Every structure is written in C-alpha cells, then in structure tokens.
Amino acid sequence: MDARLMDKLLLGTALATALASGVWFGWSDADGVRAHPAPFHRARPVSHRYVPADEEPARHEAVQWHPPVAQRRGSDWIYEVFTPPEIFQDEETKRFSVVTPDGREEPEEGPEPVNIGLVAVVPELYPLQLVGYVGGEGRWLGSFANAATGEIFLAGTGRAIPGLNLEIADFTVRRERDPVAGETGASHRVAKAVVRDAGSGRVTVLTSDERSFTDSLYAIVATEGDDGETRHELRQGQEVSDAGWTYTIDRLQREPPAAEIIARRADTTELRRLTLTPRGPRAPPGATPSN
C-alpha cells in the first residue's frame, strides 16, 4: 500500500475517535450523570472561651450529719460515728458481750445457747476383757470379764461364750521381758487370748496387761439441769433430748478429740450443726480460784 494513503487513513481514524468522545461526554454532562466531588464542610467556630477544669469554681452544698439513731436495745444505745462499741468474747461459752456507751457490759443478743458439752471421746471397750490367769504349766485358765455385765469367769482354749457370740480360740501364758529394762532386765508372765467372733469370724487378741478396745468410738456428753450435771454415753447415730432440744451424734473423732452434733429444736424447724471439743475441768461448787 502507498505510504501516503496509510498516513491519510490513520489521520482520519484519530479525528473520528476525537469527535465521538466529545459528543459522548457532552451528552453525559447534559443529563447530570457525571459525578461531582462532595462539598467541603468547614468546622463551626467555638462560641465560648475554654476554661481549664482545675480553674472552674467548686460547687459547695450545705450537708449536715444526721444525729445518731438509737439501737433496738433502747435509747441508751447510741454511738457516734467514730466511737464504735467495745465487743468482747467469752472463751468458755463463745458468746459476745458489748459495752454500753455509759460503760455497762451487757451480753450481745444471739442464738439461744445449747445445753450440751463434750467431756471426752473414748474408744469402746471390747465386750470381753482378760483380767488375769490361774493354774500352772499345761493347765492355765484365763480370768475373763463380761464388759457389759461385769461377770467374771474362768475359761481356756475352745471355750464358747454364748451370750457374747464369741469363742476363745487359743489361750497361753508366757514370760516376757520388760521392754524398759532391756535384755538383762526382769521378766513377768503375760496371758494372751485369741478370741474369734462367731458371726463375722473376726479375730481379736486380748492381753492381761491392758484393756482391749474396738475400733468404735463413743462420746461422753453432759447436759446441765436443775439437779446438776447429767452425763450420757452416746455412739454415732444415737441421740439425747434435753430442754426442748434433741442432740444427735453425727461424727466422732479420736485425735484430736471432737464430736459433730446435730441439734434440733422440738417446737420449730431450727437446726444447728455443732462441733464440740472436750471442755476443761470444772471447779467443784463453792471452790474459789487461786491467784
């Protein structure tokens, strides 16, 4: 193709494209289709003068303290805000007392005290005790005691004790050295009895040197009445009633000794759980403490 003809074609194409673009954009602007930039909003000026917070005048309002209000105990029980009452606790009864504004001491109101105390927690005696022996070599007999009735009787190997459902499976008397005296020390005879429970088959060894106990515990508790103190021996689950309260032994602990007791009030639904420890020895009536 001739170069001149090619140049004329390119020039014509460019002119046609420019004319078409002008017509298109002119038509869009006439219909309002072309986007316009968002108008710019200027911030309004502050109309009041800035004052720092620490320079603002403080606002004071008149406030008055209310006069102290009497407590429910009466009009004498009035305390100032910064003068609280003095409160003390009795170590034995665990009750609180309060000193009145005029110096008098009065017991603090609280739950009604329970009328029970723990004397001791002790293991239960085995129903059969070996208290001694008689006879000689080859013909020893043991001296046994029924812990419940106090009855004492002689028995040897193979003897059945029907009232206690026990059987003496073996009985021996041997000479043993005193552990404190050592190998060269004095010796003494000790009787031993192997006792079998006919029902459970459990075997217990009794000795004449000491009392024998079971694994069960019981509590010795005391209640106060007009006639003085009354003591009761209670095992776990047993109960005693006194002055409208029923006390049930819930759990016993040997070391350190303690008793958990559930106290129920007969005329109400009130129920308390108490944890008692052995109380200290009490002075006999009429005794005066020594200084």
Sequence and secondary structure as in RCSB ss.txt:
>XXXX:A:sequence
MDARLMDKLLLGTALATALASGVWFGWSDADGVRAHPAPFHRARPVSHRYVPADEEPARHEAVQWHPPVAQRRGS
DWIYEVFTPPEIFQDEETKRFSVVTPDGREEPEEGPEPVNIGLVAVVPELYPLQLVGYVGGEGRWLGSFANAATG
EIFLAGTGRAIPGLNLEIADFTVRRERDPVAGETGASHRVAKAVVRDAGSGRVTVLTSDERSFTDSLYAIVATEG
DDGETRHELRQGQEVSDAGWTYTIDRLQREPPAAEIIARRADTTELRRLTLTPRGPRAPPGATPSN
>XXXX:A:secstr
  HHHHHHHHHHHHHHHHHHHHHHHHHHHHTT S             S    GGGS              BTTBT
T    TT   EEEE TTT  EEEE TTS EEE   S     EEEEEEEEE SEEEEEEES TT  EEEEEETTT 
 EEEE TT EEGGGTEEEEEEEEEEEE TTT TTS EEEEEEEEEEETTT  EEEEESSS  EEEEEEEEEEEEE
TTEEEEEEEETT EEEETTEEEEEEEEETTTTEEEEEEEETTS  EEEEEE        TT     
